[in-house]
Amino acid sequence: MNNEFALSRITLKPIKHRDCSALWAILSEPLVAQYNDYAMPLTRNDVKQLIQDDITGMYEGNTLRLGMYLLNTSTLIGCIGLYDVEEDTAWLGFELSPNYWGNGFMSEVLAFMLTNITAVVAQLGNESNITNLQAKVAVENTQSQQLLRRFKFTHVASEHWLYKF
């Protein structure tokens, strides 16, 4: 099983412990942290545990956090993930370093995820047939809301968004 996906400008692959410092820098960035539900301030040990939880969830077949690495430099610029993967439903989460906002990276990655959801979920060894993808987006996070609207997610409630395959 191939655990990497090569897009036009990004490689997606499962997050690893060696990504701790880069992920900590992204998640600790105030422009990113203001919309996440992680307890702040976030320590490096918190991020190590977060990565360990993601790795455990991957082996358990219900979580997959993919690092977004620039194709030419292998620099981690963000993450996208599926959480609480069940029979037909999963939750989507994503973060992107503000240094890369406005360049279409998240659009490229989200388009890939939506088009290839079966192959992505297969990375978990999970037979789930995802028909509903949910996202929780802070009311103030208008950029992420615009992104989800562009990809035909429906605003269900205050912070709740839904995509139906």
N, C-alpha and C positions, 0 to 999 in steps of 0.2 A: 504494500500500500504506500503510495506516494503521500508524504505529509507536507508537501509544499505546493503552492500554487503560484505560478509566474504570470503576472499581469503585464501590461505594457510598461509601467514604470515602477511597479511594486512587486515584491515577493511576499506572500503570506505564508507564515509557518508558525507552528505552536510556540508560544512564549516559553522561554527557558530561564533557569536561575541566573545565567550569565547576563541576562537582560535587565537585571535588577536595578543597576544604577541609572540606565537610560529610562526605564519605565518610571522609576522614582522621580526623575527630573520632569517627565511629562505630567505625571499625576499631581506633582507638587506645584506646578506652574499655576499661579492664581487664576489665570483666565480659563484653565481647565478645571481646577479644583472647585471653583464656585458652583459648578453644575453637577459634580459627582456626589455620591452619597457615602463616600469614604470619610471616616473620622479624620479631622485635620487637627493639628499638623500630622502628616503622614510620615512615619519614619522609614528608614531603609529596612528595618526588621519587619515592619508592617507589610512592605512590598514583597519581601522574601516570603512571608506567610501567604500573601495574596497569590503569588506565583505558585507556591506549593499547593494551595487549595485548587488552583486552576489545573495543575498537573494531576492531582488526585481526581478532580471532577472529570478530566479527560479519560482517565482509566476507568472510572465508574460509568462513563458513557452519557453524562448529562451536562458537561461544560466543555467549551472549546474557546480559548482566547488565542487568537492569531495575531502575532506581531506583524506590523506593516513595515517592511524594510525597503529602503530605496534600492532599486535594482542594481545600480552601478556601484554603490558604496556600502551596502548592507547596513546602513544607519537605521536604527529603530526610530520611526517618526510617529508611531501611534499603534493602536490596537483595535481590533473589532472582534466581537465574540458572541457566542450563543450560550445561553445559560438556562438552567431549569428545562432542559430538553426533555420532552415527554412524547407521548404517542403521536400527536399531531401539532404540538405547540412548542415554541421556544421563545425565549426573550433575547433581544438583541441589545448589545451595548457597544459603545465605541468612544474612543478618545483620539485626538490628534494634536500633536504639538502645535502651538500657535505659530511657530516659525513656518509652518507649511499650510496654514489656512489660506483659502482663496485660490488654491492651485489645482483644484479638482481631484485631489488624491482620494478624499473620502467618497466622492461620487464614483470614482473608478472602482473602489473596493466594494461599495455597497451594490453597485450594478452587478459585479461579479458574484457576490453573495446571493443576491436574489435570483440570478440566472442559474446558479450552480448549487442551490441549497442541498440537493440530494447528495452530491459529491462531497460537500462540506460536512454534512451530518455523518456521512460514511466514515469520516476520519475518526469518529467516536466508536466505530464498530456497532453503531446503533441502527436498528432497522426502522427507526421512526420515519414516517412520511409527513413531513412538516407541511401543514396547510395554513397555519396561522403563525405569523411572526409578530411578536409584541415588542414595544419599546416604551421605556419610561423616560420622558424628557422634561426637564424643569420648564415651568411656564415662562421663565425669563430667557431661556436658551433659544432665541429666535433663529439663529443660524442652523441649529440641528433640526428645528421644526421645519424650516424651509427645505432642508435636505430631504426629510421624510415626505413632505408634500410632493416634491419633485418626483419621488419614486412611488407615488400613489398610496402612501400610508394614509389611513383614515384616523382623524383625531376623535377618539372615543370618549375621553373624559379629561379632566384637568391636565394630568401629566401622562396619560395613557394613549398610545398610538397602536394601530393594528394594520398589518399587511396580510391580505389573503391571496394565497397562490391559486 
